[in-house]
Amino acid sequence: MKSSKIQLPLQTLSLVAGFMVWVLISSLMPNIKKDIGLTDQEVALVTAIPVILGSILRVPLGYYTNRLGARFTFTLSFLVLLFPVFYISQADSLMDLVIGGLLIGVGGATFSIGVTSLPKYYPKEKHGFVNGIYGAGNIGTAITAFSAPVIAQSIGWENTVRLYLILLIAFAAFNFLFGDRHEPKVNLPIVKQIKEIYRNQTLWFLSLFYFITFGSFVAFTIYLPNFLVNHFDLSPVDAGFRTAGFIALSTFFRPIGGWLADKFNPFVILMFVFVGLAASGVVLSFSPTLELYTVGVLTVAFCAGIGNGTIFKLVPLYFSKQAGIVNGIVSAMGGLGGFFPPLILTTVFNITGHYAIGFMALSEFALVSFVIVVWMYYQEKLSLESKIIESTAQGMMVTDTDGVIQKVNPAFTKVTGYTIDEAVGQKPSLLQSGKHSDTFYTDLWSKVKEQGFWQGEIWNKRKNGEVYPEWLTISQVSNDAGEVKYYIGQFSDLSNEK
């Protein structure tokens, strides 16, 4: 079997391992609290800390994956993780948990490796589904959330953490042995790539969308275990089961979101995603019972999963040449989206005694994202229409109802010799050859207004004074109320036929 054939399963399983380590502290927090006394604010800080490095490192890891390949970056990442995992197993203070938690963020940063590497092996029409399958490696968080509390009951949380050392050594070896040594490399300076993209508004819109969708996934993953124990008096094992269910549902729908984005317009899918997240934020704000809270959380899981898969269809679509750095930036913003909510929710609860304001913030951010998606959807349609006009072989001229030229295409310039700047703002009489009487033009426009169009042969004059024949079609463009707003003239040069 060629090494390239096993990259999708190898890198997906590697992401599973990385994410398993990433949520170690949050999954075991109910057990850790029994040995290390922590306030609610300190718990929120410690569980959120791994997200910091897990977000920031995604940018350089995406860049170096393009430059050095996934084999090197995955192997190095797992070797680096050995230190913080062992350190956490020895922790007996808040500072130990903060230091260890910061460094195990490397596990979350591994996400940008696969989304940068894997598209190199597949055609563009499969990028959404492939990245969706890879993103399903999120299930690693569910495995830890489900299994770690159960194992900790038998052998203690310290020994449970040490078991992950075996996992890390195994996957470092797997990537070293089976990673693709011949992966295509992209060696562009990082500063040059950043200069090429940082002013692109699409990058920052996609970052915002992922901040909401993946941020919701991460936030609930690290927030739920302790919240369910404290707020609903569930046992650590029961809270772990429910958190694992949230993660599993979101993970299951991620490749489905990628597949849907391959088949349909990704922006339409994102509209439904953000409407769902906005509604779930409202439900969570006013859910006094465990049942209603469960409905809200599972809605978040569904929408976040679909959204995560959809967004990473768009990244390689818009940024094929800077995929590494853009994947890193977008995924970093998604990670940071999971850092703030647990801290905000805890702070809001300490001040107000409830979580409503914190959950309403999710709803408001989702609504803002919905508005931006709608705008991008219509901008894309306008851009496509413009590109069609620009690339058509026929000359095209658009005038307003007063006959003033508003737009011409490159073919217009090629036929007439007039540049865009010379034509826009003038009237079509600019091209009159003098071969037709005023009565000819009066009859022409009468037919346009009566029938909505006119077509026929006409003689016009180029900028250099040459008179030439063309086949001209003039059509009316009306709005929904039936009012004529523009006239479009399409013409072909008939000089060769004559």
GIKA-V712085 format. One record per helix or strand of 3 or more residues. SS is the DSSP state (a for helix, b for strand). FROM is the first residue (numbers start at 1). LEN is the number of residues. If there is no record, write none. Layout:
ss->SS from->FROM len->LEN
ss->SS from->FROM len->LEN
This chain:
ss->a from->3 len->20
ss->a from->24 len->12
ss->a from->40 len->29
ss->a from->70 len->20
ss->a from->94 len->10
ss->a from->105 len->5
ss->a from->111 len->11
ss->a from->124 len->55
ss->a from->190 len->8
ss->a from->201 len->32
ss->a from->236 len->28
ss->a from->266 len->20
ss->a from->290 len->29
ss->a from->323 len->30
ss->a from->356 len->36
ss->b from->395 len->6
ss->b from->404 len->5
ss->a from->410 len->7
ss->a from->420 len->4
ss->a from->428 len->4
ss->a from->438 len->14
ss->b from->453 len->9
ss->b from->467 len->12
ss->b from->484 len->10
